[in-house]
């Protein structure tokens, strides 16, 4: 049987990702496979012509930081 583990670090935190990799190295000696399926979206139009409001830059940057 193979050993496996599922870890879910905060993908926007280099410290969390580093800790997950350190734990993997300690427990298993190596990392064979990793899957990144993180992604978020903001439920706003990029530009709302009825309210004359654009998508906030902070919201856009958060989507990019997590999803890319």
N, CA and C atoms as an extended XYZ file, in Angstrom:
204
Properties=species:S:1:pos:R:3:atomname:S:1:resname:S:1:resid:I:1 pbc="F F F"
N         0.833       -1.196        0.000 N   UNK     1
C         0.000        0.000        0.000 CA  UNK     1
C         0.868        1.247        0.000 C   UNK     1
N         0.358        2.260       -0.617 N   UNK     2
C         1.086        3.522       -0.640 CA  UNK     2
C         0.633        4.405        0.504 C   UNK     2
N         1.536        5.222        0.966 N   UNK     3
C         1.185        6.205        1.976 CA  UNK     3
C         0.792        7.485        1.260 C   UNK     3
N        -0.211        8.131        1.795 N   UNK     4
C        -0.618        9.397        1.196 CA  UNK     4
C        -1.138       10.327        2.269 C   UNK     4
N        -1.178       11.579        1.930 N   UNK     5
C        -1.641       12.593        2.859 CA  UNK     5
C        -2.298       13.711        2.060 C   UNK     5
N        -3.299       14.292        2.651 N   UNK     6
C        -3.961       15.451        2.039 CA  UNK     6
C        -3.709       16.641        2.949 C   UNK     6
N        -3.092       17.652        2.413 N   UNK     7
C        -2.809       18.880        3.144 CA  UNK     7
C        -3.515       20.022        2.440 C   UNK     7
N        -3.974       20.976        3.203 N   UNK     8
C        -4.671       22.120        2.610 CA  UNK     8
C        -4.134       23.425        3.186 C   UNK     8
N        -2.924       23.806        2.778 N   UNK     9
C        -2.398       25.076        3.277 CA  UNK     9
C        -3.099       26.255        2.617 C   UNK     9
N        -3.002       27.399        3.247 N   UNK    10
C        -3.500       28.638        2.649 CA  UNK    10
C        -2.550       28.971        1.492 C   UNK    10
N        -3.016       28.818        0.259 N   UNK    11
C        -2.135       28.910       -0.906 CA  UNK    11
C        -1.550       30.298       -1.130 C   UNK    11
N        -2.101       31.321       -0.497 N   UNK    12
C        -1.534       32.662       -0.639 CA  UNK    12
C        -0.492       32.943        0.431 C   UNK    12
N        -0.230       31.966        1.294 N   UNK    13
C         0.736       32.144        2.376 CA  UNK    13
C         1.988       31.306        2.117 C   UNK    13
N         3.108       31.947        1.794 N   UNK    14
C         4.342       31.189        1.595 CA  UNK    14
C         4.731       30.369        2.827 C   UNK    14
N         4.412       30.879        4.012 N   UNK    15
C         4.732       30.158        5.241 CA  UNK    15
C         3.926       28.859        5.342 C   UNK    15
N         2.634       28.909        5.026 N   UNK    16
C         1.791       27.712        5.070 CA  UNK    16
C         2.242       26.664        4.056 C   UNK    16
N         2.540       27.112        2.852 N   UNK    17
C         2.990       26.185        1.812 CA  UNK    17
C         4.329       25.569        2.206 C   UNK    17
N         5.235       26.388        2.723 N   UNK    18
C         6.531       25.887        3.176 CA  UNK    18
C         6.389       24.870        4.298 C   UNK    18
N         5.487       25.132        5.238 N   UNK    19
C         5.256       24.204        6.343 CA  UNK    19
C         4.689       22.875        5.835 C   UNK    19
N         3.812       22.931        4.861 N   UNK    20
C         3.245       21.704        4.282 CA  UNK    20
C         4.334       20.894        3.580 C   UNK    20
N         5.224       21.563        2.866 N   UNK    21
C         6.324       20.868        2.197 CA  UNK    21
C         7.308       20.277        3.209 C   UNK    21
N         7.586       21.007        4.275 N   UNK    22
C         8.467       20.500        5.327 CA  UNK    22
C         7.867       19.271        5.988 C   UNK    22
N         6.583       19.317        6.292 N   UNK    23
C         5.903       18.177        6.898 CA  UNK    23
C         5.940       16.964        5.967 C   UNK    23
N         5.717       17.191        4.693 N   UNK    24
C         5.754       16.102        3.717 CA  UNK    24
C         7.141       15.464        3.667 C   UNK    24
N         8.172       16.296        3.633 N   UNK    25
C         9.551       15.794        3.611 CA  UNK    25
C         9.836       14.974        4.872 C   UNK    25
N         9.391       15.466        6.020 N   UNK    26
C         9.632       14.784        7.295 CA  UNK    26
C         8.892       13.445        7.366 C   UNK    26
N         7.641       13.432        6.950 N   UNK    27
C         6.808       12.233        7.070 CA  UNK    27
C         7.110       11.177        6.010 C   UNK    27
N         7.385       11.606        4.783 N   UNK    28
C         7.498       10.662        3.671 CA  UNK    28
C         8.867       10.645        2.990 C   UNK    28
N         9.686       11.640        3.274 N   UNK    29
C        11.011       11.687        2.663 CA  UNK    29
C        11.052       12.347        1.306 C   UNK    29
N         9.908       12.492        0.660 N   UNK    30
C         9.862       13.123       -0.664 CA  UNK    30
C         8.417       13.484       -1.021 C   UNK    30
N         8.292       14.252       -2.078 N   UNK    31
C         6.986       14.630       -2.614 CA  UNK    31
C         6.909       14.103       -4.039 C   UNK    31
N         5.955       13.218       -4.303 N   UNK    32
C         5.818       12.634       -5.636 CA  UNK    32
C         4.806       13.378       -6.503 C   UNK    32
N         3.695       13.793       -5.923 N   UNK    33
C         2.624       14.422       -6.695 CA  UNK    33
C         2.015       15.546       -5.871 C   UNK    33
N         1.688       16.625       -6.546 N   UNK    34
C         0.938       17.697       -5.896 CA  UNK    34
C        -0.164       18.156       -6.851 C   UNK    34
N        -1.302       18.495       -6.299 N   UNK    35
C        -2.431       18.975       -7.092 CA  UNK    35
C        -2.860       20.316       -6.522 C   UNK    35
N        -2.876       21.317       -7.363 N   UNK    36
C        -3.352       22.632       -6.960 CA  UNK    36
C        -4.707       22.853       -7.617 C   UNK    36
N        -5.742       22.833       -6.820 N   UNK    37
C        -7.077       23.072       -7.370 CA  UNK    37
C        -7.742       24.252       -6.670 C   UNK    37
N        -6.923       25.162       -6.170 N   UNK    38
C        -7.454       26.345       -5.510 CA  UNK    38
C        -7.963       27.327       -6.564 C   UNK    38
N        -9.031       27.981       -6.257 N   UNK    39
C        -9.557       29.005       -7.147 CA  UNK    39
C       -10.729       29.703       -6.500 C   UNK    39
N       -10.843       30.975       -6.718 N   UNK    40
C       -11.960       31.749       -6.187 CA  UNK    40
C       -12.469       32.689       -7.265 C   UNK    40
N       -13.610       33.235       -7.047 N   UNK    41
C       -14.176       34.251       -7.931 CA  UNK    41
C       -14.948       35.258       -7.106 C   UNK    41
N       -15.122       36.425       -7.628 N   UNK    42
C       -15.895       37.475       -6.969 CA  UNK    42
C       -17.192       37.641       -7.748 C   UNK    42
N       -18.293       37.638       -7.051 N   UNK    43
C       -19.604       37.691       -7.697 CA  UNK    43
C       -20.005       39.135       -8.030 C   UNK    43
N       -19.156       39.784       -8.792 N   UNK    44
C       -19.445       41.136       -9.282 CA  UNK    44
C       -19.035       41.217      -10.743 C   UNK    44
N       -19.718       42.028      -11.480 N   UNK    45
C       -19.290       42.279      -12.852 CA  UNK    45
C       -18.009       43.111      -12.812 C   UNK    45
N       -17.188       42.958      -13.834 N   UNK    46
C       -15.963       43.749      -13.886 CA  UNK    46
C       -16.296       45.237      -13.918 C   UNK    46
N       -17.338       45.577      -14.624 N   UNK    47
C       -17.808       46.963      -14.622 CA  UNK    47
C       -19.323       46.935      -14.607 C   UNK    47
N       -19.927       47.607      -13.642 N   UNK    48
C       -21.373       47.637      -13.504 CA  UNK    48
C       -21.877       48.985      -14.016 C   UNK    48
N       -22.393       49.013      -15.237 N   UNK    49
C       -22.813       50.276      -15.855 CA  UNK    49
C       -24.003       50.915      -15.141 C   UNK    49
N       -24.811       50.131      -14.435 N   UNK    50
C       -25.969       50.697      -13.744 CA  UNK    50
C       -25.568       51.424      -12.465 C   UNK    50
N       -24.483       50.997      -11.846 N   UNK    51
C       -24.047       51.626      -10.596 CA  UNK    51
C       -22.772       52.441      -10.774 C   UNK    51
N       -22.235       52.454      -11.983 N   UNK    52
C       -21.018       53.201      -12.277 CA  UNK    52
C       -19.894       52.853      -11.302 C   UNK    52
N       -19.767       51.560      -11.038 N   UNK    53
C       -18.749       51.105      -10.102 CA  UNK    53
C       -17.919       50.007      -10.767 C   UNK    53
N       -16.623       50.129      -10.655 N   UNK    54
C       -15.741       49.107      -11.207 CA  UNK    54
C       -15.420       48.070      -10.139 C   UNK    54
N       -14.949       46.934      -10.599 N   UNK    55
C       -14.470       45.883       -9.714 CA  UNK    55
C       -13.333       46.454       -8.863 C   UNK    55
N       -13.360       46.255       -7.556 N   UNK    56
C       -12.296       46.763       -6.695 CA  UNK    56
C       -10.976       46.080       -7.029 C   UNK    56
N        -9.896       46.837       -7.071 N   UNK    57
C        -8.581       46.301       -7.385 CA  UNK    57
C        -8.174       45.224       -6.373 C   UNK    57
N        -8.495       45.419       -5.103 N   UNK    58
C        -8.137       44.445       -4.070 CA  UNK    58
C        -8.825       43.102       -4.322 C   UNK    58
N       -10.095       43.135       -4.739 N   UNK    59
C       -10.815       41.898       -5.054 CA  UNK    59
C       -10.184       41.197       -6.247 C   UNK    59
N        -9.869       41.963       -7.271 N   UNK    60
C        -9.238       41.390       -8.465 CA  UNK    60
C        -7.896       40.761       -8.117 C   UNK    60
N        -7.088       41.453       -7.319 N   UNK    61
C        -5.772       40.945       -6.952 CA  UNK    61
C        -5.898       39.669       -6.123 C   UNK    61
N        -6.901       39.588       -5.256 N   UNK    62
C        -7.123       38.375       -4.455 CA  UNK    62
C        -7.449       37.183       -5.355 C   UNK    62
N        -8.279       37.402       -6.349 N   UNK    63
C        -8.617       36.326       -7.300 CA  UNK    63
C        -7.357       35.859       -8.031 C   UNK    63
N        -6.534       36.781       -8.486 N   UNK    64
C        -5.299       36.437       -9.181 CA  UNK    64
C        -4.346       35.684       -8.256 C   UNK    64
N        -4.189       36.153       -7.032 N   UNK    65
C        -3.260       35.527       -6.084 CA  UNK    65
C        -3.639       34.085       -5.769 C   UNK    65
N        -4.911       33.795       -5.678 N   UNK    66
C        -5.347       32.442       -5.338 CA  UNK    66
C        -5.444       31.555       -6.579 C   UNK    66
N        -5.963       32.082       -7.652 N   UNK    67
C        -6.316       31.251       -8.797 CA  UNK    67
C        -5.196       31.011       -9.795 C   UNK    67
N        -4.180       31.842       -9.785 N   UNK    68
C        -3.115       31.692      -10.793 CA  UNK    68
C        -1.886       31.059      -10.196 C   UNK    68
